[in-house]
Amino acid sequence: MNHPPIHSAKPEETGPLTILGLDAVHFFVGNLSRARRFYQARLEFDEVAQSTLHTTQRDQMESVVFQAGDARLMFSAPLSGSSRAGRYLSRHPDSACELILRVRDLDRAWQVLSERDATFITDRLDARTEGGPARYFVIATPLGEVNITFLERPDGAFLPPGYRQTGSARAKNPLGISGIDHLTSNMRVLRPWIDFLREMLDCETYWKVAFHTKDLRPEMKGGSGLKSIVMWEPRSGLKFANNEPLRPHFEKSQIAIFCNDNRGPGIQHVALAMPDILSSVDTLRQRSVEFLKTPGTYYDALPERMREMGVPPVRESLQRMRELGVQLDGNKEGYLLQIFMKDAALYFEDPAAGPFFLELIQRE
């Protein structure tokens, strides 16, 4: 996927919702031990928090938070089928169920969203964390069963209401993971979600493209046709890439296949930012982390493609990219290196693990 360069956000400014950024992405999973092994042992995330005993018993699900740089991922596994996680997983495979947005002023966010006729799931709720008082509310979205929580919390360690701190994230993740670059979502119909991002979250259209595999490889009868629109909230820097299938092979598109496997629209992948992707991928391959393969013909054509796009001189070795399967994209403003892991269902050889995957990205 061709990604545009991303402008810097202006953290000193906030829009009407006073969004400060993405605090965490929350997943429901059937196997919490598997998530621990993968994110801690393979990607060297640190476990920083877990649900308190009271919260675990009340909600009938066990939850943990992993952190690498500014990237925080929450995982909750059901302890009973009647829990929220249990009901969700009866309808979907493991997947992202919630985006947690930190705001400066919760009352202001509530007022603005009320005026915009948002669909509220909860009232404003007060809670106490180890770091001090916190407040939050939850709204529904057009992205299937993915909710958005707006959270006002104290500065310092990330502690959602009902969690306790179990550790601290290292100042530097050993793999160099610095944060979440963007989120990518797939759906059969883009318009409702794009309108939501624009009208509810103050996002702006940043970039769009439409293509079909047959445009690039006419001999293929099926393919991964898609229409993609990137939205961003320029003050917080939140970035959302969004895809729908494209005719004439709508049902054979990778986007439609994701929606089928996920049993609805949802977050396809999270892109983790890092400064030295080649070294990181080399380390991960040694740990048996599996990535999607890139054909050799891609690298054969890459030098000419770079010239056509006007990409500035690249510091990294093209031969090393070929060896590791890392892709390159860009334009006259800069370039990026990226690679995609196998989706969880393929990686764990378990359909219940779902079609979600991770992207690694280095922007120059």
Stockholm file with secondary structure:
# STOCKHOLM 1.0

chainA/1-364         MNHPPIHSAKPEETGPLTILGLDAVHFFVGNLSRARRFYQARLEFDEVAQSTLHTTQRDQMESVVFQAGDARLMFSAPLSGSSRAGRYLSRHPDSACELILRVRDLDRAWQVLSERDATFITDRLDARTEGGPARYFVIATPLGEVNITFLERPDGAFLPPGYRQTGSARAKNPLGISGIDHLTSNMRVLRPWIDFLREMLDCETYWKVAFHTKDLRPEMKGGSGLKSIVMWEPRSGLKFANNEPLRPHFEKSQIAIFCNDNRGPGIQHVALAMPDILSSVDTLRQRSVEFLKTPGTYYDALPERMREMGVPPVRESLQRMRELGVQLDGNKEGYLLQIFMKDAALYFEDPAAGPFFLELIQRE
#=GR chainA/1-364 SS CCCCCCCCCCTTCCCTTCEEEEEEEEEECSCHHHHHIIIIIITCCEEEEEECHHHHHHHTEEEEEEEETTEEEEEEEESSTTSHHHHHHHHSSSEEEEEEEEESCHHHHHHHHHHTTCCBSSCCEEEEETTEEEEEEEECCSSTTCEEEEEECCSSSCCCTTEEECCCCCSSCTTCCCEEEEEEEECSCCHHHHHHHHHTTCCEEEEEEEECHHHHCTTCSSCCCEEEEEEEETTTTEEEEEEEECTTSGGGSHHHHHHHHHTSCEEEEEEEECSCHHHHHHHHHHTTCCBCCCCHHHHHHHHHHHHHHTCCCCCSCHHHHHHHTCEEEEETTEEEEEEEBCCHHHHTTCGGGCSCEEEEEEEC
#=GC SS_cons         CCCCCCCCCCTTCCCTTCEEEEEEEEEECSCHHHHHIIIIIITCCEEEEEECHHHHHHHTEEEEEEEETTEEEEEEEESSTTSHHHHHHHHSSSEEEEEEEEESCHHHHHHHHHHTTCCBSSCCEEEEETTEEEEEEEECCSSTTCEEEEEECCSSSCCCTTEEECCCCCSSCTTCCCEEEEEEEECSCCHHHHHHHHHTTCCEEEEEEEECHHHHCTTCSSCCCEEEEEEEETTTTEEEEEEEECTTSGGGSHHHHHHHHHTSCEEEEEEEECSCHHHHHHHHHHTTCCBCCCCHHHHHHHHHHHHHHTCCCCCSCHHHHHHHTCEEEEETTEEEEEEEBCCHHHHTTCGGGCSCEEEEEEEC
//
